[in-house]
Amino acid sequence: MVQPAPCAIVSHDPAGYNLAIARRWHLLFALVLAFGLLAFMVSSLVNRHFQKDLRIRLKELAPAHLWFDLKEHLAFRFHDPKNPGAFNIFQKLSYVLVIFGLIPMMILSGLVLSPTMVAAWPWMLDVLGGRASARSVHFIAASGLVLFIIVHLVLVILAGAWPEVKSMVTGWWTIPADQDAEEAA
């Protein structure tokens, strides 16, 4: 009887997976996210990006204003012709939610899930109500970030992918030719 060569056997044994490496990658990207957020927040405070671009004014939360912006979005008009570089209320709300809500909750809940951090600071476990709650918060925040990314990418494509991506990379946004023609008319 001929036996197959040992290298020809494919093992689907879970013991063959290395979860330690997955945790290291997870931690690496968590650090990238945390330090990226820190750098963004410091630079946004220095250049007043939060104050100039993301400050939500009370009049923008008025139902009539929200309804108008919603209708504009549904008509695929994402920029104000009078001030095309300005953020609309839905952009401001989503960015504020992500920057000051979802990402900090990801970081906090991730720290609570870390046995090393909880060993150093046991009170952190009580902040989110235990590991099960921290896991749920971490999952919900991660789902919110994924949803934000998907919606963001879809809206960038709908608004005109090349000009939008070019403006994200260069920092300069130009009014598309079809909008120039509409304003001239």
C-alpha positions as CSV (number, residue, x, y, z in Angstrom):
1,M,0.0,0.0,0.0
2,V,1.4,3.4,-1.0
3,Q,1.1,6.2,1.4
4,P,0.9,9.8,0.2
5,A,3.9,12.0,0.9
6,P,3.6,14.0,4.1
7,C,3.9,17.3,2.2
8,A,0.8,16.4,0.1
9,I,-1.4,16.3,3.2
10,V,-3.3,19.5,3.8
11,S,-4.3,20.0,7.4
12,H,-7.4,21.9,8.3
13,D,-6.7,21.5,12.0
14,P,-7.4,24.7,13.9
15,A,-4.2,24.2,15.8
16,G,-2.4,25.1,12.6
17,Y,-3.7,28.7,12.7
18,N,-1.5,31.1,14.5
19,L,-3.8,33.5,16.5
20,A,-0.8,35.2,18.1
21,I,0.3,36.5,14.7
22,A,-3.2,37.8,14.0
23,R,-3.3,39.5,17.4
24,R,0.1,41.2,16.6
25,W,-1.3,42.5,13.3
26,H,-4.4,43.7,15.1
27,L,-2.3,45.5,17.6
28,L,-0.1,47.0,14.9
29,F,-3.1,48.5,13.1
30,A,-4.6,49.6,16.4
31,L,-1.5,51.6,17.1
32,V,-1.5,53.0,13.6
33,L,-5.1,54.1,14.1
34,A,-4.5,55.5,17.6
35,F,-1.3,57.5,16.6
36,G,-2.9,58.6,13.3
37,L,-5.9,60.0,15.3
38,L,-3.6,61.7,17.7
39,A,-1.6,63.3,14.9
40,F,-4.8,64.3,13.1
41,M,-6.2,65.9,16.2
42,V,-3.0,67.8,17.1
43,S,-2.7,69.1,13.5
44,S,-6.4,70.0,13.3
45,L,-6.1,72.0,16.5
46,V,-3.0,73.8,15.3
47,N,-4.5,74.6,11.9
48,R,-8.0,75.2,13.3
49,H,-9.6,72.6,11.0
50,F,-12.1,71.7,13.7
51,Q,-13.1,75.3,14.3
52,K,-13.2,76.4,10.6
53,D,-14.6,73.3,8.9
54,L,-16.2,70.9,11.3
55,R,-17.9,73.2,13.8
56,I,-21.7,72.4,13.8
57,R,-23.8,75.5,14.0
58,L,-27.2,75.4,15.6
59,K,-29.0,76.8,12.5
60,E,-27.6,73.8,10.6
61,L,-29.5,71.4,12.9
62,A,-32.8,73.1,12.1
63,P,-35.2,70.6,10.5
64,A,-35.7,72.8,7.4
65,H,-31.9,72.9,6.9
66,L,-31.5,69.2,7.4
67,W,-34.4,68.5,5.0
68,F,-32.9,70.8,2.4
69,D,-29.5,69.1,2.6
70,L,-31.1,65.7,2.5
71,K,-33.0,66.6,-0.8
72,E,-29.7,68.0,-2.2
73,H,-28.0,64.7,-1.4
74,L,-30.7,62.6,-3.0
75,A,-30.4,64.8,-6.1
76,F,-26.6,64.0,-6.1
77,R,-25.7,67.7,-5.4
78,F,-23.2,67.4,-2.7
79,H,-21.5,70.8,-2.8
80,D,-22.9,74.3,-2.2
81,P,-22.3,76.2,-5.4
82,K,-21.6,79.4,-3.4
83,N,-19.0,77.7,-1.2
84,P,-18.0,74.4,-2.9
85,G,-15.2,73.6,-0.5
86,A,-17.4,73.8,2.6
87,F,-18.6,70.7,4.4
88,N,-22.4,70.2,4.5
89,I,-24.1,69.2,7.8
90,F,-24.2,65.5,7.0
91,Q,-20.4,65.5,6.4
92,K,-19.8,67.4,9.6
93,L,-22.0,65.1,11.7
94,S,-20.5,62.0,10.3
95,Y,-16.9,63.2,10.7
96,V,-17.5,64.4,14.2
97,L,-19.1,61.1,15.1
98,V,-16.2,59.2,13.6
99,I,-13.4,61.4,15.0
100,F,-14.8,62.0,18.5
101,G,-17.0,58.9,18.9
102,L,-16.2,55.8,17.0
103,I,-12.4,55.9,16.8
104,P,-12.0,56.8,20.5
105,M,-14.5,54.1,21.5
106,M,-12.5,51.6,19.4
107,I,-9.3,52.6,21.2
108,L,-10.9,52.5,24.7
109,S,-12.7,49.2,24.2
110,G,-9.6,47.7,22.6
111,L,-7.6,48.7,25.7
112,V,-10.2,47.2,28.0
113,L,-10.0,44.0,26.0
114,S,-6.2,43.8,26.5
115,P,-5.3,41.6,29.4
116,T,-2.0,43.5,29.9
117,M,-3.8,46.9,30.1
118,V,-6.4,45.5,32.5
119,A,-3.7,44.0,34.7
120,A,-2.0,47.4,34.9
121,W,-5.2,49.4,35.3
122,P,-7.9,47.1,36.7
123,W,-10.4,50.0,36.9
124,M,-10.5,50.1,33.0
125,L,-12.6,46.9,33.1
126,D,-15.3,48.8,35.1
127,V,-15.4,51.7,32.6
128,L,-17.2,49.7,29.9
129,G,-18.9,47.2,32.3
130,G,-16.7,44.2,31.7
131,R,-15.1,42.3,28.9
132,A,-18.4,41.3,27.3
133,S,-19.6,44.9,27.1
134,A,-16.2,46.0,25.9
135,R,-16.3,43.4,23.1
136,S,-19.8,44.6,22.1
137,V,-18.7,48.2,22.0
138,H,-15.6,47.3,20.0
139,F,-17.7,45.4,17.5
140,I,-20.3,48.1,17.2
141,A,-17.7,50.8,16.8
142,A,-15.9,48.7,14.2
143,S,-19.1,48.1,12.3
144,G,-19.8,51.9,12.4
145,L,-16.4,52.6,10.9
146,V,-16.9,50.0,8.2
147,L,-20.3,51.6,7.4
148,F,-18.8,55.1,7.3
149,I,-16.1,53.9,4.9
150,I,-18.6,52.2,2.6
151,V,-20.9,55.2,2.5
152,H,-18.0,57.6,2.2
153,L,-16.6,55.7,-0.8
154,V,-20.0,55.4,-2.5
155,L,-20.6,59.2,-2.1
156,V,-17.1,60.0,-3.5
157,I,-17.9,57.9,-6.5
158,L,-21.3,59.5,-7.0
159,A,-19.8,63.0,-6.6
160,G,-17.2,62.3,-9.2
161,A,-14.4,60.0,-8.2
162,W,-11.4,61.6,-9.9
163,P,-12.0,65.2,-8.8
164,E,-12.8,64.1,-5.3
165,V,-9.8,61.8,-4.9
166,K,-7.5,64.4,-6.5
167,S,-8.8,67.0,-3.9
168,M,-8.2,64.5,-1.0
169,V,-4.6,63.9,-2.2
170,T,-3.6,67.5,-3.1
171,G,-5.8,69.5,-0.7
172,W,-7.1,71.6,-3.6
173,W,-10.6,71.3,-4.9
174,T,-11.8,72.8,-8.2
175,I,-15.4,73.3,-9.3
176,P,-16.2,70.7,-12.0
177,A,-16.8,72.2,-15.5
178,D,-20.5,71.3,-15.5
179,Q,-21.1,73.3,-12.3
180,D,-19.2,76.2,-13.8
181,A,-21.6,76.2,-16.7
182,E,-24.7,76.0,-14.4
183,E,-23.5,79.0,-12.3
184,A,-22.8,81.1,-15.5
185,A,-26.3,80.5,-16.8
